[in-house]
Amino acid sequence: MVLEAGKRDRMVWYALHTMIETGLDLLGWFDDPVANGLDRLPVSMPWGGFPDGEPIPVNGIVVMPEDTDYTELETGSNAERRDRVYVIDIYAEDHAVGLHLRGDISAMLRGHHPSIGRDRNVLEVEEVDIATPAVVATMDIVNVRDERARGGTDPWERYWYSILCVVEDEGWDP
């Protein structure tokens, strides 16, 4: 099965979001903090981000695609590598929660979180629009970089943490 063009773009984004969400769930980030005796607010991570014009809730996480670079792999063919840049933004309640969330997500992306099955920096992309979803591509996650916003004056910028990564896709449209 060939996953191509815009549908491939969407499935890669969906796979990255789902991988992060599943990892955070395994780590207990979506568990009810009050019921579990935790001194923090709930974490939320809706697919596609939060609605425009509405405030992002504290401990909200957003995974968004940014730029894509195309590199020709073979002269005279359609073979190319797409380097897809993604940004994961964390709007934490405080520095402790922001650092912890950023550290967990960054470790997942780099393949350094074996306790939840993330011991490789790969992303398995499934075709999810079919009756039985199947993995159709495996891509490397590279150039993971943690960032911290500074100098902002708005309250939401105070504990804003980001992670940038590149998903290397050596697939091409036939």
Summary of the structure (lengths in Angstrom):
residues: 174
radius of gyration: 17.3
end to end distance: 11.7
largest distance: 61.1
contacts: 464
relative contact order: 0.21
helix: 25%
strand: 34%
